[in-house]
C-alpha cells in the first residue's frame, strides 16, 4: 500500500473523524507546521501521546491517528495562535522520523473511509442514545439532519466523541476498521 508523508501533532487526546476542537499553538515546530499546512492546503496528523508530554522533547505516539484540517484560526487573549481543527481521514503510521526542530514526520497509509450504511437493528439503541445526548447538550449537532441518525458511521463517531469515554477507549474505537464492530464496542461500553 502506498504511503504519504504527514507532519504529526501528538496530543494527550484522540481526534475522531468529524469531530472538532480547539488548539493553542506556541512551539516553533508547530507554528512552522501550521504555516506549511496553510501554504500547501494540506492537513496534519493528530496521534494520541502514549509516552511523553505535548511540549518539549518528541513523544511516543499511537500508531493510528486522524488527519486534522484547519477550519479557522485566530489569536487568543494571551497572544497565542488558536486553531479550530476538524478530524478527517484515519491513518496508520508505517514509519516516523524526527526533524532537527523536533517535528515528527510520518509515512502513513490511509485507512478505508467508512461506507454509508444503515444502523443495524441490534444497534438500534445507539441512535436513540445519541439523540438524547445531543438534545441535552445542544451544540453543533443540535440541527443535524434526521437521516444522519441512521448512518452507522456517523452515529458511531458522534457517540465516541460525546460519551464520557477514556482516551484509551476512543483510541481503540479509532483503530477499528469495521464500523459495525465499532458500534458493537460502543454497546459494550454503554451497557
N, C-alpha and C positions, 0 to 999 in steps of 0.2 A: 504494500500500500504506500503510495507516495506521501511524503511528509512536507510540511510547510514550516518555516521559521516564524516564531511568535514570541514577542517580548512578554515576560511574566511580571505580574504584580502580586506576589504572595500576600495573603491576608489571613487573619485569625477568624475567618468566616467563609461560608460557601456561597458563591454566586450561582443562582439557578437560572436556567433558560426562562426568559420573560420577566424575571424579577429585576427591580431597580433599587439602587441605594446610592447614598452619597459618600464621597471620599474627600479627604483633605490631603493635598499633595504638597510636600515641602522638601523632600530629599532631591538632590540634584539629579540622581539617576532616573527618578520618576518624573521629574519636570521635563527631562530630555525625552523620555518615553512619550509623554503626552504631546509634546511639540512634534515629534516624529509621526505620531498617530494622526494628529491634526493635518500635518502637511501631506501625508500619504493617503488619508482617508481610510485607514485601517484601524482595527481594534487591537486589544492586547488581551493576554490571558490572565485569569484570576484562578489561583490554586490555593487551597487551604494549607496553612502552615502546620506542619507536623512537629517540627522542632526548630526553635529559634524565635526571634522577635521580628515585628514588622519594620522596625528601624534598625539600621546598623548593618552588621555582617549578613551575607547571603544566608538564606534559610534552607531547611529541608522541607519541601512542599509535596503535597499529594500528587500522584501521577495523573489524576483526572482533574480537569478543570473546565471552565466555561469562558468563552470569548466575551469580553466586555466591550460594548460600543458606547462611546461618549454621546450622551443626549444633550447635555448642557454643561456650561462651566461658568464660574464667576469668582468673586473674591470674597472671602469671609471677613467678619469683623476684625479678625486677627491679622488680616493681610495675606493669608494663605490662599492658594488656588483651591477652589472647590469644584468637584465634578459630580454630575449625576450620570451614572452608568446603568446600562441595562444588559442583562445576560442574553447571549445569542446562542451560538453553536457550542456543543460539548466537544472536548478533545481529550486525547491521551498523549502524555509526554513520552516520546520514544527516547529522547536524549536531551540533556540540558547542559549548558555551559555558562560560565560567568565572565562577563566582560571586565575590563580593568576598572570600570567605575562601579562594579558590584551588581550591575543589572543582569538578571538571568534571561537567557535566550533559549527557547526550547524548540526542538524539532517535534512537531505534533502531527498526529494523524487525527482527522476529524471523525467523530462518531456519526452514525446514521442519524438523520433528522427524524424525529417521531412522525409517523404517519397519522393522518386524521382518521381515527377510529372511534366508534361509539363506545360509551361506557357499558361494560358487560353487566348483566343482571346481578351477578354476585358482588359487584362493586357499587350497587345502587345506593347504598348509604352514603358514599363519599360525596357525590354532588349535593345531596341534602345537607350534609355537614358543612361543606364549603359555602353554600348559600347562606346558612345560618351564621357562619363566621363573618362573611362579608356584610351581612345585614347589621351585625353588631358593631363592626369596626369601620365600615364605610371605606373611604379611600378610593384609589384609582379603579378598583374593580366594582364599585358600587353600581355602575351603569353598564356593566358588561352585558353583551347580548345574551339572551337566554340560551341560545344554541350552543354557546361555549360550555355550558354545564353538562352537555352530552358528549363533549370532546375529551376522551380519556387522557390524552397527553396534557391538555390544559388543566383539567381537574387535578391531575397528579402533581404537576409543578406548582400550582397555586396552593394546594394543601401543604406540600413540602415547604413552601415559603412562609405560610401563615400559621401553621401549627407550632406550638411551643416545643420544637424538637431540639436535640443537641446537634451541634455542627457535625459530629461524627455520624449521626443518623442521616443528616442531609447529604453528607458525602457519600454514604452508602447508596442512597437513592440516586444521586447523580451518576454513579458508576453503573447502574442497571440499564442495559440497552433495551430490554423488553418493557414497554410501557404498562402492560398488564401485570407483569411481575412487580413493577413499581407500585401499582395500586394494591396488589396483594400485600406488599410490605407495609404500606400505609394503613391498611385494615388492621394488621397485627399491631401496629404502633398505637392506634387509637382505641383498641379494644381494652 
